[in-house]
Structure formats: C-alpha cells, structure tokens
C-alpha cells in the first residue's frame, strides 16, 4: 500500500519549533537531522570565505549583490518548495531587490552557494543539496572541507573540480574578477 507524502511549504517549515533539529525542504518533502555540530574550523572557514567575497563585492560597481552568511535560509524553488540553509551565499542585486526588509529567507537563486562541511555532515544530504542547487540554476556551488583544506567546485553540466591550498580558486564568469588562493580560505 502506498501512502501519500504531505507536501510542506516554506511558511510551514519556518513555523516549526526551534528545537535543535536541522530542517529543510527538498521538493516539498521535510528533511530532518540532529542539529549540525560546527567546529571552530567550520566557523573559521565560513568567516574567511565571507571575508574574501565581501572584499571582492565592495570593489564591484553599483548595483551589486550581497554576501550573506549564517545558515541563511534560501528558497530555491516553489510549488513544491525547495528551501534550506546555506553557509555562505552571494546573491545578485536583482534577487536582493525583490526581497523585503523583514525577510527571513532569500526567495531566489544565489549566484554562488557555499557549503562548509561539518564533522557530522551526512554525504547523502550534502549531495542532495548540491543537486538541488544545480537543478534550481545556481551557477556555482562550492563545498569547502576545512579538514582536508579543499574546495570542490560544482557547476551545471561540468564535472566537479577539486582545488587545494596550492591552487587559486576563481568564480569567473559569474563573479567577474573574483580569484583567491585557496589557502586564504583556511587562514
């Protein structure tokens, strides 16, 4: 016997209690895991990635997008909704212009989504997020591993590319002129 799966909206997700559970929606299906334990290395990498992006952003002409951090909620798709937290994102000026001052999530697709691996991340969940980002049209997804000191770059229609601390990372052409030595994301 097949049972119907209840489709949840982003608004219903946001109304759930804050009880130490990570929750997200993947095509309207509620996913739950115990709250991610972030290490100091995770927090440091998030700060470094956001700092490098913000330095680049401030050199861009107006209108420019925003660098957002802190497990920011992003709704990538509607009906059914795909909504989850992202560690760091660069959101274009066009997407930001559609947001309201009291936004609790960004409604739209970032140009760059950065997932920073935590000690208890589940590979299947990370892969689901990468697939959802790419399916929604996010042009660049970085998976940062503080433990390995690497960045894996995912882009639609391309094989993943691994960068280590001896290499330079680029966000061209989506973030024109953005280049950073990978080692700086972990210093």
C-alpha positions, 0 to 999 in steps of 0.5 A: 500500500502506498501512502501519500507524502504531505507536501510542506511549504516554506511558511510551514517549515519556518513555523516549526519549533526551534528545537535543535533539529536541522530542517529543510525542504527538498521538493516539498518533502521535510528533511530532518537531522540532529542539529549540525555540530560546527567546529571552530574550523567550520566557523573559521572557514565560513568567516574567511570565505565571507571575508574574501567575497565581501572584499571582492563585492565592495570593489564591484560597481553599483548595483551589486549583490550581497554576501550573506552568511549564517545558515541563511535560509534560501528558497530555491524553488516553489510549488513544491518548495525547495528551501534550506540553509546555506553557509555562505551565499552571494546573491545578485542585486536583482534577487536582493531587490525583490526581497523585503526588509523583514525577510527571513529567507532569500526567495531566489537563486544565489549566484554562488552557494557555499557549503562548509562541511561539518564533522557530522555532515551526512554525504547523502544530504550534502549531495542532495543539496548540491543537486538541488542547487544545480537543478534550481540554476545556481551557477556555482556551488562550492563545498569547502572541507576545512579538514582536508583544506579543499574546495570542490567546485560544482557547476551545471553540466561540468564535472566537479573540480577539486582545488587545494591550498596550492591552487587559486580558486576563481568564480569567473564568469559569474563573479567577474574578477573574483580569484583567491588562493585557496589557502586564504580560505583556511587562514 
